[in-house]
Amino acid sequence: MEIKSFNTTSLSVYTGRGYFGRGVFAARNMSKREVILTFTGKVISLREALAKGEKEANPLQIDTNTYIDIQEPGVIVNHHCNPNAGIINTKTLIVLTDIYKGEEILYDYSTTMSENSWTMV
């Protein structure tokens, strides 16, 4: 198992392998509304994201036509339709429901973009 630790504002997380492949996991128990991490990466436009293509770009919408091309660890937080985490203030990932040590951190990708160019199977 690959493990890479990251220290964030209020807690530690690590990367590893889970049901959805590579993902981000809680290094300790976390309570509702705690900050997990802040997404970071190069600020790009929708046009730049589309030019990179779905397999190369990892856009997180932060304004009408502005995105962050997110990098680790945020880029490997996986999607789930019943997430335990969510985004506030455009780029801060917080706990929605209590997360236990070792549990994978998941958020709903559909809540991050207001255009319809990107889809998921």
DSSP file (Angstrom, degrees, kcal/mol; ACC not computed):
  #  RESIDUE AA STRUCTURE BP1 BP2  ACC     N-H-->O    O-->H-N    N-H-->O    O-->H-N    TCO  KAPPA ALPHA  PHI   PSI    X-CA   Y-CA   Z-CA
    1    1 A M              0   0    0      0, 0.0     2,-0.4     0, 0.0    15,-0.0   0.000 360.0 360.0 360.0 129.7    0.0    0.0    0.0
    2    2 A E        -     0   0    0      2,-0.0     2,-0.4     0, 0.0    15,-0.1  -0.707 360.0-175.3 -81.7 129.8    1.3    3.4   -0.9
    3    3 A I        +     0   0    0     -2,-0.4     2,-0.4    13,-0.1    13,-0.2  -0.994  11.1 173.0-130.4 129.6    1.0    5.9    1.9
    4    4 A K  E     -A   15   0A   0     11,-0.8    11,-1.8    -2,-0.4     2,-0.2  -0.978  20.9-146.6-134.6 120.0    1.9    9.6    1.6
    5    5 A S  E     -A   14   0A   0     -2,-0.4     2,-0.4     9,-0.2     9,-0.2  -0.597  12.8-171.8 -92.5 149.1    1.1   11.9    4.6
    6    6 A F  E     -A   13   0A   0      7,-2.4     7,-1.9    -2,-0.2     2,-0.5  -0.999  16.4-142.2-135.6 134.4    0.0   15.5    4.4
    7    7 A N  E     -A   12   0A   0     -2,-0.4     5,-0.2     5,-0.2     2,-0.2  -0.869  27.8-179.4 -95.2 130.1   -0.4   17.9    7.2
    8    8 A T        -     0   0    0      3,-2.2    29,-0.1    -2,-0.5    28,-0.0  -0.547  44.3 -76.8-117.9-175.5   -3.3   20.2    6.7
    9    9 A T  S    S+     0   0    0      1,-0.2    27,-0.1    -2,-0.2    28,-0.1   0.891 122.0   7.0 -52.0 -50.6   -4.8   23.1    8.8
   10   10 A S  S    S+     0   0    0     25,-0.4     2,-0.3    26,-0.2    -1,-0.2   0.483 128.7   4.7-119.0  -3.4   -6.6   21.0   11.4
   11   11 A L        -     0   0    0     25,-0.3    -3,-2.2    19,-0.0     2,-0.4  -0.972  68.8 -97.9-166.0 174.8   -5.7   17.4   10.9
   12   12 A S  E     -A    7   0A   0     -2,-0.3    15,-1.8    -5,-0.2    16,-0.3  -0.855  31.3-178.0-107.9 145.1   -3.5   14.9    9.0
   13   13 A V  E     -AB   6  26A   0     -7,-1.9    -7,-2.4    -2,-0.4     2,-0.3  -0.882   7.4-157.4-130.2 164.6   -4.6   12.8    6.1
   14   14 A Y  E     -AB   5  25A   0     11,-2.2    11,-3.3    -2,-0.3     2,-0.3  -0.969  15.2-122.4-140.7 159.0   -2.8   10.2    4.0
   15   15 A T  E     +AB   4  24A   0    -11,-1.8   -11,-0.8    -2,-0.3     2,-0.3  -0.762  43.9 135.6-100.0 149.9   -3.1    8.7    0.6
   16   16 A G  E     - B   0  23A   0      7,-1.9     7,-2.7    -2,-0.3     2,-0.5  -0.915  53.4 -67.8-167.0-169.6   -3.6    5.0    0.0
   17   17 A R  E     + B   0  22A   0     -2,-0.3     5,-0.2     5,-0.2     2,-0.2  -0.856  53.6 156.4-102.7 132.2   -5.5    2.5   -2.0
   18   18 A G  E >   - B   0  21A   0      3,-2.7     3,-1.6    -2,-0.5     7,-0.0  -0.603  59.7 -64.7-134.4-163.7   -9.2    2.0   -1.5
   19   19 A Y  T 3  S+     0   0    0      1,-0.3     3,-0.1    -2,-0.2    -2,-0.0   0.838 133.0  43.2 -57.8 -37.4  -12.3    0.8   -3.2
   20   20 A F  T 3  S-     0   0    0      1,-0.3     2,-0.3    59,-0.0    -1,-0.3   0.221 120.2-105.5 -95.7  14.1  -12.2    3.5   -5.9
   21   21 A G  E <  S+B   18   0A   0     -3,-1.6    -3,-2.7    57,-0.0    -1,-0.3  -0.750  85.6  13.6  97.6-148.2   -8.4    3.3   -6.4
   22   22 A R  E    S+B   17   0A   0     -2,-0.3     2,-0.3    -5,-0.2    -5,-0.2  -0.397  82.1 150.8 -64.2 137.3   -6.0    5.8   -5.0
   23   23 A G  E     -B   16   0A   0     -7,-2.7    -7,-1.9    54,-0.1     2,-0.4  -0.896  45.7 -92.9-155.5-177.4   -7.6    8.1   -2.5
   24   24 A V  E     -B   15   0A   0     81,-0.5    81,-3.2    52,-0.3     2,-0.3  -0.916  38.5-169.3-111.8 135.3   -7.3   10.3    0.6
   25   25 A F  E     -BC  14 104A   0    -11,-3.3   -11,-2.2    -2,-0.4     2,-0.3  -0.883  27.1-102.8-127.5 153.5   -8.0    8.8    4.1
   26   26 A A  E     -B   13   0A   0     77,-2.3    76,-3.0    74,-0.3   -13,-0.2  -0.582  17.5-161.7 -76.7 131.7   -8.4   10.2    7.6
   27   27 A A  S    S+     0   0    0    -15,-1.8     2,-0.3    -2,-0.3   -14,-0.1   0.543  79.6   8.9 -87.6  -8.9   -5.4    9.8    9.9
   28   28 A R  S    S-     0   0    0    -16,-0.3    74,-0.1    75,-0.1    75,-0.1  -0.955  99.6 -69.9-156.7 169.2   -7.6   10.4   12.9
   29   29 A N        -     0   0    0     -2,-0.3     2,-0.4    71,-0.1    71,-0.2  -0.421  51.0-161.2 -64.6 142.1  -11.3   10.7   13.8
   30   30 A M  B     -D   99   0B   0     69,-3.4    69,-2.0    -2,-0.1     2,-0.3  -0.972   5.8-139.2-130.9 144.0  -12.8   13.9   12.5
   31   31 A S    >   -     0   0    0     -2,-0.4     3,-2.0    67,-0.2    64,-0.3  -0.685  39.0 -75.8-103.8 155.6  -16.0   15.8   13.5
   32   32 A K  T 3  S+     0   0    0     -2,-0.3    64,-0.2     1,-0.2    -1,-0.1  -0.145 115.7  17.5 -47.2 135.5  -18.6   17.5   11.4
   33   33 A R  T 3  S+     0   0    0     62,-3.2    -1,-0.2     1,-0.3     2,-0.1   0.338  87.7 138.1  79.6  -1.1  -17.5   20.9   10.0
   34   34 A E    <   -     0   0    0     -3,-2.0    61,-2.2     1,-0.1     2,-0.4  -0.454  60.3-111.2 -69.9 147.2  -13.8   20.4   10.6
   35   35 A V  E     -E   94   0C   0     59,-0.2   -25,-0.4     1,-0.2    59,-0.3  -0.664  33.3-179.9 -78.4 130.1  -11.5   21.5    7.8
   36   36 A I  E     -     0   0C   0     57,-3.5     2,-0.3    -2,-0.4   -25,-0.3   0.877  59.5 -37.6 -93.4 -54.5   -9.9   18.6    6.0
   37   37 A L  E     -E   93   0C   0     56,-1.2    56,-3.1   -29,-0.1     2,-0.5  -0.979  47.5-116.6-163.1 165.8   -7.8   20.5    3.4
   38   38 A T  E     -E   92   0C   0     -2,-0.3    54,-0.2    54,-0.2    36,-0.2  -0.970  36.8-120.0-112.0 127.7   -7.7   23.4    1.0
   39   39 A F        -     0   0    0     52,-2.9     2,-0.3    -2,-0.5    33,-0.1  -0.446  36.3-173.8 -67.3 135.9   -7.5   22.6   -2.6
   40   40 A T        +     0   0    0     31,-0.4    31,-2.5    -2,-0.1     2,-0.3  -0.891  22.1 103.3-129.0 160.0   -4.4   24.0   -4.3
   41   41 A G  E     -G   70   0D   0     -2,-0.3    29,-0.2    29,-0.2     2,-0.2  -0.862  69.5 -40.2 152.7 177.3   -3.1   24.2   -7.9
   42   42 A K  E     -G   69   0D   0     27,-0.8    27,-3.1    -2,-0.3     2,-0.5  -0.445  56.7-121.8 -68.6 136.4   -2.6   26.5  -10.8
   43   43 A V  E     +G   68   0D   0     25,-0.2     2,-0.3    -2,-0.2    25,-0.2  -0.700  44.0 168.4 -80.5 126.8   -5.5   28.9  -11.5
   44   44 A I  E     -G   67   0D   0     23,-2.8    23,-3.2    -2,-0.5     2,-0.2  -0.866  31.9-112.2-134.9 166.4   -6.8   28.4  -15.0
   45   45 A S  E  >  -G   66   0D   0     -2,-0.3     4,-2.3    21,-0.2    21,-0.2  -0.508  34.4-107.5 -92.3 167.1   -9.8   29.4  -17.2
   46   46 A L  H  > S+     0   0    0     19,-0.8     4,-2.9     1,-0.2     5,-0.2   0.906 122.4  56.1 -58.4 -41.2  -12.5   27.0  -18.4
   47   47 A R  H  > S+     0   0    0      1,-0.2     4,-2.1     2,-0.2    -1,-0.2   0.909 107.9  47.1 -58.1 -43.6  -11.0   27.3  -21.9
   48   48 A E  H  > S+     0   0    0      2,-0.2     4,-1.6     1,-0.2    -1,-0.2   0.895 111.9  50.8 -66.0 -39.6   -7.6   26.1  -20.5
   49   49 A A  H  X S+     0   0    0     -4,-2.3     4,-1.2     1,-0.2     8,-0.2   0.930 111.7  46.8 -62.9 -45.7   -9.3   23.3  -18.7
   50   50 A L  H  < S+     0   0    0     -4,-2.9     3,-0.2     1,-0.2    -1,-0.2   0.871 108.7  55.6 -64.4 -37.2  -11.1   22.1  -21.8
   51   51 A A  H  < S+     0   0    0     -4,-2.1    -1,-0.2    -5,-0.2    -2,-0.2   0.840 105.2  52.8 -65.1 -33.1   -7.9   22.4  -23.9
   52   52 A K  H  < S-     0   0    0     -4,-1.6    -1,-0.2    -3,-0.2    -2,-0.2   0.803 109.0-136.8 -71.8 -28.7   -6.1   20.1  -21.5
   53   53 A G    >X  -     0   0    0     -4,-1.2     4,-2.7    -3,-0.2     3,-1.1   0.031  25.6 -72.8  88.4 161.2   -8.9   17.5  -21.9
   54   54 A E  T 34 S+     0   0    0      1,-0.3    -1,-0.2     2,-0.2    -3,-0.0   0.771 129.2  51.4 -63.7 -28.2  -10.7   15.3  -19.3
   55   55 A K  T 34 S+     0   0    0     -3,-0.1    -1,-0.3     1,-0.1    -2,-0.1   0.633 119.8  33.3 -86.1 -12.1   -7.7   13.0  -18.8
   56   56 A E  T <4 S+     0   0    0     -3,-1.1     2,-0.3    -4,-0.2    -2,-0.2   0.730 105.0  71.1-111.9 -32.4   -5.3   15.8  -18.1
   57   57 A A     <  -     0   0    0     -4,-2.7    12,-0.1    -8,-0.2    -8,-0.0  -0.626  48.2-172.6 -91.2 147.2   -7.2   18.6  -16.4
   58   58 A N        -     0   0    0     -2,-0.3    12,-2.1     2,-0.0     2,-0.2  -0.546  24.0-176.3-131.4  66.2   -8.5   18.3  -12.8
   59   59 A P  E     -H   69   0D   0      0, 0.0     2,-0.5     0, 0.0    10,-0.2  -0.420  19.1-172.4 -79.3 139.1  -10.5   21.5  -12.6
   60   60 A L  E     -H   68   0D   0      8,-1.8     8,-2.2    -2,-0.2     2,-0.2  -0.984  28.9-128.4-122.6 115.2  -12.3   22.8   -9.5
   61   61 A Q  E     +H   67   0D   0     51,-1.0     6,-0.3    -2,-0.5     3,-0.1  -0.456  36.3 164.8 -70.0 128.3  -14.5   25.7  -10.3
   62   62 A I  E     +     0   0D   0      4,-2.8     2,-0.3     1,-0.3     5,-0.2   0.448  68.4   4.6-120.5  -6.9  -13.9   28.7   -8.0
   63   63 A D  E >  S-H   66   0D   0      3,-1.6     3,-0.7    27,-0.1    -1,-0.3  -0.924  97.3 -72.1-161.4 179.2  -15.6   31.5   -9.9
   64   64 A T  T 3  S+     0   0    0     -2,-0.3    50,-0.1     1,-0.3    -1,-0.0   0.878 129.2   3.7 -50.7 -48.4  -17.8   31.8  -13.1
   65   65 A N  T 3  S+     0   0    0    -20,-0.0   -19,-0.8    -3,-0.0     2,-0.4   0.040 114.1  96.6-127.0  24.6  -14.9   31.2  -15.5
   66   66 A T  E <   +GH  45  63D   0     -3,-0.7    -4,-2.8   -21,-0.2    -3,-1.6  -0.959  44.5 172.5-124.6 136.6  -12.0   30.5  -13.1
   67   67 A Y  E     -GH  44  61D   0    -23,-3.2   -23,-2.8    -2,-0.4     2,-0.5  -0.902  29.9-129.7-135.0 158.6  -10.8   27.1  -11.9
   68   68 A I  E     -GH  43  60D   0     -8,-2.2    -8,-1.8    -2,-0.3     2,-1.5  -0.973  18.1-141.4-106.5 127.9   -8.0   25.5   -9.9
   69   69 A D  E     -GH  42  59D   0    -27,-3.1   -27,-0.8    -2,-0.5     6,-0.1  -0.711  40.1-136.5 -84.1  88.3   -6.2   22.7  -11.7
   70   70 A I  E     -G   41   0D   0    -12,-2.1   -29,-0.2    -2,-1.5     2,-0.2  -0.058  23.6-164.9 -64.6 146.7   -6.0   20.8   -8.4
   71   71 A Q    >>  -     0   0    0    -31,-2.5     4,-1.4     1,-0.1     3,-0.5  -0.608  37.4 -20.1-116.9 177.7   -2.9   19.0   -7.2
   72   72 A E  T 34 S+     0   0    0      1,-0.3    -1,-0.1     2,-0.2   -32,-0.0  -0.318 118.7  17.5 -64.5 146.2   -2.2   16.4   -4.5
   73   73 A P  T >4 S+     0   0    0      0, 0.0     3,-1.7     0, 0.0    -1,-0.3  -0.989 129.4  47.3 -86.3 -13.3   -3.6   15.6   -2.1
   74   74 A G  G X4 S+     0   0    0     -3,-0.5     3,-1.7     1,-0.3    -2,-0.2   0.822 103.3  63.2 -56.3 -36.3   -6.9   17.2   -3.3
   75   75 A V  G 3< S+     0   0    0     -4,-1.4    -1,-0.3     1,-0.3    -3,-0.2   0.710 103.3  49.3 -65.5 -19.7   -6.8   15.8   -6.8
   76   76 A I  G <  S+     0   0    0     -3,-1.7     2,-0.6    -5,-0.2   -52,-0.3   0.302  75.7 116.0-106.5  11.3   -7.0   12.2   -5.4
   77   77 A V    <   -     0   0    0     -3,-1.7    29,-0.1   -54,-0.2   -54,-0.1  -0.712  66.8-132.1 -73.2 123.5  -10.0   12.8   -3.1
   78   78 A N  E     -i  106   0E   0     27,-0.7    29,-2.0    -2,-0.6     2,-0.2  -0.309   9.4-109.6 -84.6 162.4  -12.6   10.5   -4.8
   79   79 A H  E     +i  107   0E   0     27,-0.2     2,-0.3   -59,-0.1    29,-0.2  -0.575  34.0 169.0 -86.7 147.1  -16.2   11.1   -5.7
   80   80 A H        -     0   0    0     27,-1.0    26,-0.0    -2,-0.2     0, 0.0  -0.933  35.8-139.3-154.2 140.9  -19.2    9.6   -4.1
   81   81 A C  S    S+     0   0    0     -2,-0.3    27,-0.1     1,-0.3    -1,-0.0   0.671 108.9  44.7 -73.0 -16.1  -22.9   10.4   -4.5
   82   82 A N  S    S-     0   0    0     25,-0.1    -1,-0.3    -3,-0.0    24,-0.1  -0.660  93.2-174.4-122.5  73.2  -23.3   10.0   -0.7
   83   83 A P        -     0   0    0      0, 0.0    24,-0.2     0, 0.0    22,-0.1  -0.183  34.3-154.7 -76.7 160.1  -20.2   12.0    0.5
   84   84 A N  S    S+     0   0    0     22,-1.2    12,-2.8    12,-0.1    13,-1.3   0.362  83.7  45.7-105.7   0.1  -18.8   12.4    3.9
   85   85 A A  E     -F   95   0C   0     21,-1.7    23,-0.5    10,-0.3     2,-0.3  -0.939  62.8-177.1-139.1 159.5  -17.1   15.7    2.9
   86   86 A G  E     -F   94   0C   0      8,-2.2     8,-3.3    -2,-0.3     2,-0.4  -0.959  26.9-103.0-152.9 168.2  -18.0   18.9    1.0
   87   87 A I  E     +F   93   0C   0     -2,-0.3     2,-0.3     6,-0.2     6,-0.2  -0.812  30.8 176.6-103.9 134.9  -16.6   22.2   -0.2
   88   88 A I  E >>  +F   92   0C   0      4,-2.7     4,-2.2    -2,-0.4     3,-0.8  -0.902  67.9  20.4-125.1 159.6  -17.2   25.6    1.4
   89   89 A N  T 34 S-     0   0    0     -2,-0.3     2,-1.1     1,-0.3    -1,-0.1   0.836 122.1 -77.3  50.7  38.2  -15.7   29.0    0.4
   90   90 A T  T 34 S+     0   0    0      1,-0.2    -1,-0.3    -3,-0.1   -27,-0.1   0.013 126.5  29.8  66.1 -24.1  -14.9   27.6   -3.1
   91   91 A K  T <4 S+     0   0    0     -2,-1.1   -52,-2.9    -3,-0.8     2,-0.6   0.298  87.6 101.8-148.4  16.4  -11.8   25.5   -2.2
   92   92 A T  E  <  -EF  38  88C   0     -4,-2.2    -4,-2.7   -54,-0.2     2,-0.5  -0.925  54.9-149.6-109.2 122.9  -12.0   24.3    1.4
   93   93 A L  E     +EF  37  87C   0    -56,-3.1   -57,-3.5    -2,-0.6   -56,-1.2  -0.795  22.8 179.5 -92.7 125.0  -13.0   20.7    2.0
   94   94 A I  E     -EF  35  86C   0     -8,-3.3    -8,-2.2    -2,-0.5     2,-0.4  -0.808  34.2 -95.1-123.2 164.2  -14.8   20.1    5.3
   95   95 A V  E     + F   0  85C   0    -61,-2.2   -62,-3.2   -64,-0.3   -10,-0.3  -0.647  31.4 179.9 -77.6 126.6  -16.3   17.1    7.1
   96   96 A L  S    S+     0   0    0    -12,-2.8     2,-0.3    -2,-0.4   -11,-0.2   0.807  75.6  14.9 -93.3 -39.6  -20.1   16.7    6.5
   97   97 A T  S    S-     0   0    0    -13,-1.3    -1,-0.4   -66,-0.1   -67,-0.1  -0.963 106.9 -75.0-132.0 150.0  -20.6   13.6    8.6
   98   98 A D        -     0   0    0     -2,-0.3     2,-0.4    -3,-0.1   -67,-0.2  -0.117  48.2-154.9 -47.2 135.8  -18.2   12.3   11.3
   99   99 A I  B     -D   30   0B   0    -69,-2.0   -69,-3.4   -71,-0.0     2,-0.3  -0.960   6.2-143.2-118.4 133.9  -15.3   10.5    9.6
  100  100 A Y    >   -     0   0    0     -2,-0.4     3,-2.8   -71,-0.2   -74,-0.3  -0.684  34.7 -81.2-101.1 151.3  -13.3    7.8   11.5
  101  101 A K  T 3  S+     0   0    0     -2,-0.3   -74,-0.2     1,-0.3    -1,-0.1  -0.185 119.2  18.6 -47.7 128.6   -9.6    7.1   11.4
  102  102 A G  T 3  S+     0   0    0    -76,-3.0    -1,-0.3     1,-0.3     2,-0.2   0.267  93.6 129.8  90.5 -11.1   -8.8    5.1    8.3
  103  103 A E    <   -     0   0    0     -3,-2.8   -77,-2.3   -75,-0.1    -1,-0.3  -0.524  63.5-111.6 -78.1 141.7  -12.0    6.0    6.5
  104  104 A E  B     -C   25   0A   0    -79,-0.2     2,-0.5    -2,-0.2   -79,-0.3  -0.505  25.2-129.3 -73.1 140.4  -11.8    7.3    2.9
  105  105 A I        +     0   0    0    -81,-3.2   -27,-0.7    -2,-0.2   -81,-0.5  -0.807  34.8 176.8 -92.0 127.1  -12.7   11.0    2.4
  106  106 A L  E     -i   78   0E   0     -2,-0.5   -21,-1.7   -29,-0.1   -22,-1.2  -0.977  11.9-178.3-135.3 142.0  -15.2   11.5   -0.4
  107  107 A Y  E     -i   79   0E   0    -29,-2.0   -27,-1.0    -2,-0.3     2,-0.8  -0.943  36.7-101.6-136.5 163.6  -17.1   14.4   -1.9
  108  108 A D    >   -     0   0    0    -23,-0.5     3,-1.9    -2,-0.3     4,-0.1  -0.739  24.5-160.7 -88.4 107.9  -19.6   14.9   -4.7
  109  109 A Y  G >  S+     0   0    0     -2,-0.8     3,-2.2     1,-0.3     4,-0.3   0.807  85.2  70.8 -57.5 -31.1  -17.9   16.2   -7.8
  110  110 A S  G >  S+     0   0    0      1,-0.3     3,-0.5     2,-0.2    -1,-0.3   0.682  89.1  63.2 -64.1 -15.0  -21.1   17.5   -9.2
  111  111 A T  G <  S+     0   0    0     -3,-1.9    -1,-0.3     1,-0.2    -2,-0.2   0.426  94.5  63.4 -86.2   2.4  -21.2   20.2   -6.6
  112  112 A T  G <  S+     0   0    0     -3,-2.2   -51,-1.0     1,-0.1     2,-0.4   0.493  96.4  50.5-108.2  -4.3  -18.1   21.8   -7.9
  113  113 A M    <   -     0   0    0     -3,-0.5    -1,-0.1    -4,-0.3   -53,-0.0  -0.997  48.8-164.8-140.3 140.4  -18.9   23.0  -11.4
  114  114 A S  S    S+     0   0    0     -2,-0.4     2,-0.2   -50,-0.1    -1,-0.1   0.245  72.3  74.0-106.6  12.9  -21.8   25.0  -12.9
  115  115 A E  S    S-     0   0    0      3,-0.0     3,-0.2     1,-0.0    -2,-0.1  -0.708  74.6-132.6-115.7 173.3  -21.2   24.1  -16.5
  116  116 A N  S    S+     0   0    0     -2,-0.2    -2,-0.0     1,-0.1    -3,-0.0   0.072  74.7 102.0-117.7  25.9  -21.9   20.8  -18.3
  117  117 A S  S    S+     0   0    0      2,-0.0     2,-0.4     1,-0.0    -1,-0.1   0.752  75.0  63.5 -78.6 -24.3  -18.7   20.2  -20.3
  118  118 A W        +     0   0    0     -3,-0.2     2,-0.3   -64,-0.0    -5,-0.0  -0.846  65.1 176.9-106.6 136.5  -17.4   17.5  -17.8
  119  119 A T        -     0   0    0     -2,-0.4     2,-0.4     2,-0.0    -3,-0.0  -0.901  18.4-144.1-133.2 162.8  -19.2   14.3  -17.2
  120  120 A M              0   0    0     -2,-0.3    -2,-0.0     1,-0.1   -10,-0.0  -0.967 360.0 360.0-125.6 145.6  -18.8   11.1  -15.1
  121  121 A V              0   0    0     -2,-0.4    -1,-0.1     0, 0.0    -2,-0.0   0.463 360.0 360.0 -73.9 360.0  -19.7    7.6  -16.1
